[in-house]
Amino acid sequence: MATANADRLEPLGIGFGVLLVLIGLATIVGTPWAYKSGGILVLVGQALGAVAAIAVGAGLAWVARN
């Protein structure tokens, strides 16, 4: 009976959440601030975007799991 009410999209939400976390971590590990291609604002934006991707991915996986 429990499987009849289970959310079939739960694995998809968790998978996309994990993917976003991995993309954010890969961006941070790739050190976007090592390349001076657009000024300090671009570098700060890339770092904040990577942290935001990690936060959104973790939130999505948590919401999909609960």
C-alpha positions, 0 to 999 in steps of 0.5 A: 500500500505504501508503494501506491502512494509513493512519489514517482518523481522523488528519484528525479528530484534527488538526482537533479539536486545531487547534480547541482551540488556536484556542478557547484563543487566542480566550479569552486574546485576549478578556481574561477578566481584564478582567471582574470578575464572580467574583473573582480565583479565577474569573479565574485559573481562566479563564486556566489553562483557556485555557492548558490548552485550548491544551496539550491541543489541541496535544498532540492534534494532535501525537499524531494526526499521529505 
